[in-house]
Amino acid sequence: MKRSMPKPKVETRKTKRPAASLPAKLSAPRLAAVIPRAGLSRILDRARRRTALTWIAAPSGAGKTTFVAAYLRSRALKRLWYQIDERDADAATFFFYLREAAARIAPGARRLLSLLTPDYALGVNVYAHNFFERLGALLKPPFVLVFDNYQLLRDDAPVHGLLARVLEALPQGLGAIIVSRNEPPPAFAVLRADRRLTVIDADALALTAVETRQLAASYRFTRLTSRAVENLHERTRGWAAGAVLMLEQAQQEHVREPQFDQPVARVMFDYFAAEVLQRAPSAQQKVLLETAMFSQVSARAAEALTGDDQAGRVLAELARRRYFTHRLAGGEAVYQYHPLFHEFLLTQLNERFSPEEIASLRRRAAAFAEASGHVEDAVQL
């Protein structure tokens, strides 16, 4: 088994602890003022009563981490917080840091929880079961294990399978919450099918109209009308980061009575560029920009419009990874971008493509719309 960092074969009192990056990896986020989310808290209460393992999946900026941290504080629950990162693709590294997290909470953790050394190469599953069994004995219930930023774990990381096997066997009073932008990977499919894992999705995480008003009211504008709050909620669709960015924009511009019906500030576009576009390969960027002509686009339309027979798979992957792309209900695969993300894509399209290229794209889109029987869309294009 290859490991990304050296591990001591024999523990002594002189064993060194990891460097300065350790506290951030093993610490819960610091909470500023947060709006109360009673409805979402009740959803998580019910989920934790049903199953020991809860998976929270929503896009970047949905407020997942903040909500979980605030929830645990409000319920006075003890927790072990673990920030997943790329290093955890190596199982030995994962268990090394998890043992360090336990050592900060439970005396004797380093003595009872052994490291994953080459001796366990042929029995990693047994090692993982023993590790979590002993970890469960160290932590006094009620207790919650939180694995944050789970989407950073590579698809082929062995930790997926190990966690899926051991987390379902947590002792009574211990639970786990996994926070991710993505749906559970295939390793968790059996748990989900057997209803031993509860998923809380992006729809549940979205701010309600009341919560959007509470958030807006915290900015203390001179006048905040009901129509303005409706505009804010409609344009953001309950996306917390979007609402915050729009509110910050109005505050920085010293708007006394915001309406939230104007084009968004550059900071919003910078957010989308950093979180989505810059992380996407050039082929995915092409699909995103060229399909922005449609408010809704099917996989078939995306392939015809871009000339890329993989365009449908690209959209499916973007939706799976919660990159502000949502698959609509129904038999045919049809996708819709978040309104603010769609606005961003159209702006990027105009900046990156020449007028001639945009005109050609419009003609292709109109021809496909007409051939598909969507005459009004064709005329508009």
N, C-alpha and C positions, 0 to 999 in steps of 0.2 A: 504494500500500500504506500503510495506516495503522499507526502505531507508537505504543506506549504511553509511550515516553520519547525525548527528542531524542538524535540521534546526530551526532557531528561528521562533516562531509563530507570534511575533509582531516585526516589525522593529523599532529600535530607533537609535539615533546617536551613541550609544555605540556598535552597531552590529560589531562584529569582522570580518575581512577579512581573507581569507584562508591563510595558512602558506606559507613557502618559495617555495613550489612546484608550486605555481600559475603562476609566470612569464613564466616558461618553457612551461607549458601547454597552455598558451595563447599567445605565441610569435612565430612569423615566424622565420625560421632558418636564421642564419647569413650566408651571401654569401661570399665565397672567389672568386677567379677568375673563371669564367665559360665560356665555349665556346658558341658562339652565335648559337642559334637553330632557324633560321629564318623560315624554313619550318614547324617545329612543332608549332611555334608561330602562323603561318597563319592558321594551322589546328584548333588551339584553338580559334582564332578569329572567324572563320566560325562557330564553335560549339556554341560560346556564342551569335552569331547573330541568330542562329536557335532556341535555347532553353535557358531558364533561368538557367537550371541545367545541369552541365557537370560532367561526371564521368570519372576519369582517373584510369585505371586498368592496372597494370604491376607488374612484380615480384620485389622482394627486390633488391636494387642496380640498378634499371633502371633509376634512376635520376628524379623520379616523383616530389618529394618535391622541389628539387633544381630548376627544370624547372619552376614549378608554381611560386615560389618566384621570380625568375629572370624575368619571364613573367610579373607579376604584377608590378614589378619595372620598366621594360622597357616601359610599357603602362601607367605608372604614375597613377595606379588605387589604390584607397583606399581599405583597406581590413581589415576584422576581421578574425584572424587566430586562429583556435581551434584544439588542439591536442586531438584526441579521445584516451581514454585508458579504461581499464577494469572497472573503476568506473562508466563510463557513461552508463553501463547496467541499472542502476537505473535512471529513468527519472527525479526524483527530483534533483539528483546530477548533471545531464547533464544541466538542466535549471539553476541551481544555478551558475555553472561555466560560462555558456554562458552569464548570466546577468553580472557577474564580468568582462567578456571580453568586453561587451558593455559599461560598466561603465568606462573603460579605454579610450574609444573613444568619447562617447557622454555624456555630463553633464546631470544629471537627470535620467540616466538609472535605478538606484536603486529605484528611486521614482516611475517611470512609469512601470517598469517590476516587477511584483509581484513574490514571490517564490511559488513553487508548494508544497502546504501544504495539510494535510488530507482533507481540505474542498473541494478540487478538485478531490477527489478519484473517484467520479462517473462522472466526466466531464473533463478528461484529454485532450481529443481531442479539446474541447472548449478552455481550458486553452492554449494549444499549438498554436491554431489559433490566440487567442488574443495576446499571447506573441510575435509571429512573426509579427503580424500586427503593434503592437506598436514598435517593433524593427525596422521594415521597415520605420516607421515615424521618428525614431531617426537618422537613417543613411542617409546622403545626397548622392544621386546618382551622378555619377556612383560609385557603391560600390560592393565588392565581399565578400561573406562569404566563407571561406575555412575550410573544415573539413578534417584534415589530419589523416593518419593511421587508416582509417575507419575499416580495417580488424580486429582491436582489439576489436570491439564491438561484443558481443556474438550473436549467431544466433537467440536466443530467446528474445533479448532485445526489449522492447516496443518502444524504440527510433526509430527503423527502420520504423515502421508504422507511427509514429508521423511525422517524417521528410518527408516521402514520401507524406503525405497529405498537409503539410504546405509549403514546398519549391516550389512547382509548383505555389503557389499563391503569390509569391514574387511580390512586386510592380514594375512597369516599372523602369528600371535603376539599379535594384538590381539583382544580380545573385549569384549562388552558384557553387563551385567546390568541388567535393568530391574526395579525393586521397586515393586509396586503392590498395592492392595487389589482391583483389578479384573482380569478376564481381558484378554488383548490386544484392542484395539479392531479394528474392521473393516479398518483400513489394514494390519494385520499378518496378515490371514487367509491370503493367498497364501503368505507365509513359513511359516506354521504348517502349511498343507496340504502344502507341499513339503518339510516336515521340515527347514527351515533355521532354525527357532526351536524351542527346547525350553522347555516350561512346567513349572515345579515348583509344585504346587498346595497348598492348605491342608492336605490329608491328610498330605503329606510334611512340612510345617512343624509339625504337631502334636507336642507332647512325647510321647515314649513313656512307658510305665510306669516304666522304669528312670530316664529323665531326670526324671520327676516326683519320684521318690524322691531323686535327687541334689539337686534344687532344694530340696525340703523339708528334707533333711539339713543344708543350708547354714544353716538358721535355728537349729540347735542347741537344739531342745526337749529337756526332761528325758527324755521318752520318746516315741518315734515308732513306732507299731505298723504292721504290714503292712496291717491293716484301715483305718487312718487314711489311709495312702497310696492305697489302693484307692478310698476314698471321694473323696479329692481328685482323683484321676485321672478317676474316673467322672463326677463333677459338672462338671469343667472340659472334659472331652473333649480334653485335651491343649492347651487354649488357655492360652498362657503368661501373659498378663496376668491371667486369671482365677485361675490358681494363685498368682501373686504376691500378688494382692489378698487372697485367702483366708488365705495364710500371714501376711501383714502384719497382718491382723485378729487372728489367733490370738496373734501376738507382742505386739501392742499391748495385748491383754486379759490378758497374762501367763498364758496357758494353758500348763500344764506338760505335759499329755498331750492334744494336740488330736485330735479325731475327724473334723472337717470334715463333719459330718452335720446341722449346724444352719443356720437361715436365714442368708443372707449379709448382711454389713454394708451400711449405707447407702452407703458409698464405692463398692461395686460398682454399685449402682443409679445413683449419680451418673455413673459412667463410661458406662453405657449411655445415660443421658439426654443426656450431652454428645456422645457419638460417633454416636448414631443418632437418637433421638427429636427432639432439638432441631434437627437438620439436615433432618428429613423434613417435607415440606409437610403441611398439615392433613389432606388426603385420604389420604396414606400413613399418617399416625398413626392415623386412624380404622380403616383396614384392619388394621394391626398389632394394635391393642387388641381389636377385635371378633373377630378370628380366634384370639385367644389361648385361647379356650374349647377348642379342639382341640389335642391334642398333635401331630397331623399334619393338614394341611389341603390339600385339592386346590383348584385354581383355580376349579373349578365350585362347590365348597362356599363358598369365600370370596365369590364373586359372589352366591350365594343368601343368605348370612348377612348381608352388609353392604348388600345392595341396590345395589351398585355394579358395573356391568358391566365396569369397568376393574380390579377387584380382582385378577384373575389376572395382569394386566400389572404391577401394583404389586409383587406377590410375585416375579414373574420379575425385575424390575429390582432389588429388594432382594437377591435371590440373586446376580445378576450383579455387584453392587457389594459383595458379601461382608459384608452387614450382618447377620451372625449368622443368616442364613436360607439353608437348604440345600435344593436340589431333589433329591429321591430318585430313584434309578434306576427306569426303567419307562416305559411308554408314556404314561400319563396324568401331567399335571403335578401332582405332590404335593410339598408343601414342609414342612419341619420346622425349628423354631427351636432354637437352641442351648439346652440345659436351663437355664442360668443366665439367658439372655435371656428365655426363656419364663417363668421365675419373676418376672423384672422386669416383664414385660408384664402378668401377672396382678395384681401389686401395683398397677401403674398403673391397671389397669381398675377395681379396687376403690376407688382414690382419686379417680378422675375421674368415674365413673359413679355415679348414684344406685342404691339397692337395687332400685327399680322398673325402671330401665333394664337392670340386670344380669339381673333375673328375665325380662324380655322377651327379652333376648338368649339366655338359656339355653333358653327355650321354642323359639325359632327354630332354634337349634343342634340341639336334641333332635328336632325335627320333621324336619329335613333328615337327621339320622343315621338315624332310623327309616325314612324314605322310601328311603334308600340301602341299607337292609338291615343297618345296624350297630346292632342292637337293644341290645346291651350298652352301647354309648356313649350311646345315647338314654336308657336307664334311669339311667346315671350322671349325665348332664346334668340 
